[in-house]
Amino acid sequence: MLLCWGCLLYVLSLVRGQQSFNPTPLSGRSRAPPAVVLPRNFSPQSVQTAFQTARDIIANRRTALNARGRPPFDPSRNVPSARHQQFLAESPRSRRLETTQERFEEATRVLLTEFNLTPAQIVFGLSQTDLKSMLPGNDVQSCEGQFNFTSCRNADRYRTFDGTCNNLRHPSWGMAASCFERLVDPEYSDGTADKRVALSGNPLPSPRTLSLELHAHLDNPTDYVTHMFMVYGQFLDHDISLSPISRGENNEFLECCPDSDTNPPQCDPILIDPADPFYSSFGINCLSNVRSAMCSTCTLGPRQQINQLTSYIDASHIYGLSTDDSNALRNNDGSGTLRFVNNREAGELPPGSANPAEDFCSFQDPNLDCFETGDQRANQHPALTSMHILFLREHNRIARRLREINRRWDDERIFQETRKIVGALMQQITYSEFLPLVVGPERMEWFDLSVRRSGFTQYDETVQATLVNEFSTAAFRFGHSLINSFFPEIARGAGSGNRLRDVFQFPFGLYRGQMDGLVSGLTSSPSQKFDRYMVRDVTNHLYQPRGNQSGLDLASLNINRGRDHGIPSYTTLVEFCGGPRITTWSQVDRLFQRGVRPLFQRLYEDVRDIDLFSGGLAERPNQGAVVGPTFTCIIGIQFYHLKYGDRFYFEHGGQAGSFSAAQLREIKKMTLGKLICQNSNVREIQPNVMLYPGPRNAVQDCNDLPELDLTAWRQTCNQFFF
């Protein structure tokens, strides 16, 4: 199903420098679906038979897999894959959604085979079938019941943890563990779930080949944005997006190498050429990889995936996705603070892992645990973990001050008000500092994304804030091209640092005061330029255990994941965004960076075969922006919906949870730089830490940066909040 937009899509011109654009209203599908007719003998009986056959197929498949007796996955023998599967592990709800949808997908395959259906008949015919009138059982009702909520209250001042009831008319919009939406129809080779192939019907180029040829290593730093820009982008991504991958029948990790017909259907390994310039040295011919979990669409038709997080920018990666998760992270002692440990060298840190024996992280140091936060990926590398530390400290700093200001507030009130402020700070930083650099100031205005100098914005209940598959799986991965191999640490006048490949899941230096130097290094060193290149630390060494010599390949994973999710080709999204219908190679010269087109032409049979991730990275950036026009379009649309479709967005007025005008003015003063200053030993910093220091962004004393005055939250006797 495509996202039903309740707003105007601002279509970007793909000609650089052109100032005009045309608003195109979207209602329902982005374009009229083609007229398709299902076979004459397609009937309710055929659907009922297909569901019964599907149940038998699923049962027989499980029996066969259990009978094969494949050896269990041994994490110690493949740590990179174990880490990848741990980072993207299914929650219990996600697993239920996948199990429910399995019957619908298998029934689709049965009907595909029986009637020899075309992909168009599956996408535009089967998916529109009224199953409720055809199935006598409760398959559809029980499936849809997973997204039905009836207990929403208009006067709620605070968000739910799982995102439900943000939109009171559509309580499941944007909730955790719901389905992604799509900008355009998916492209599966069989119309159902088989990965996309070339227009000719031949296989697309292998992901590893594209990684080696298109996304090779090049050290090409920019003088525009800092490495903090990249790290904040990842931190933000972990607040809004996580597409979980499948587990085995008994909820176990899956080993998908070597590639074999006996592998579980969730397996999707990335094959390596025997002559691979890197992996062949280690005898590696296969990278274990598992398909993303399918989501319950409760319909026949093409596969859709799960976003395990809330779509909203709500700091859920700090606070967790449920009341139980949140309570486990709180002190619950009347202070409204989050749990922490006080370290003599490092200060306030998150608590140690709740499950150190199985987190594929703590085992590296028997004396120190990795950290417990609201997100399972927080220990991926120390720079990311540092962001979690900063925001933990900011929560506790605000909570302690609110307790001083409002002595009568209990623990719950302090915690919830603080959580609300911290979520607003995430939005303020995102829309004031991060996004203007991503899409540029002109596009910020075109998409109506800029933070207002004064006054309130208006929530639109017709705007759906659900995350879009093309955004999560391709466009917002642009930051992977900005990653540096080396993370410098600048502290006490001396410099040091680490290669990224040496610190995956290795945050133990943070116990020894590493954060201050690391944050200083991030804010004073440039990121890599936005281009098609990616450093070897993520294309050869991703999630590599410390001291080992190889890991996974992020570029290959991205390309493969796009095909797994049915993401259409790059040229399809160019056309969706208002560009030309591309049919010849010469047409991409006006979009791609100089000299890139011949390389793509050598690798792909047809220009319309290009993968969205690779094509988007090859575009010339828009003037004043980091990314090019197609990614700008997708990112701009998404953040429009995350702003106007969020009832609790911090600038909105007239809602039960709206800030007062005085409180809003205080929030708008805050920057990521000031947040760093208040929660570290950094004493000098540039106002915009995502921009490289210069004459217009000169380093200054932390005390000179505006501060959030929390007295605006003092409750007077005539205020009544509940």
Disulfide bonds with the S-S distance in Angstrom:
Cys143-Cys298 2.02
Cys152-Cys165 1.95
Cys179-Cys295 2.17
Cys256-Cys267 2.07
Cys257-Cys286 1.92
Cys361-Cys370 1.86
Cys577-Cys633 2.10
Cys677-Cys702 2.02
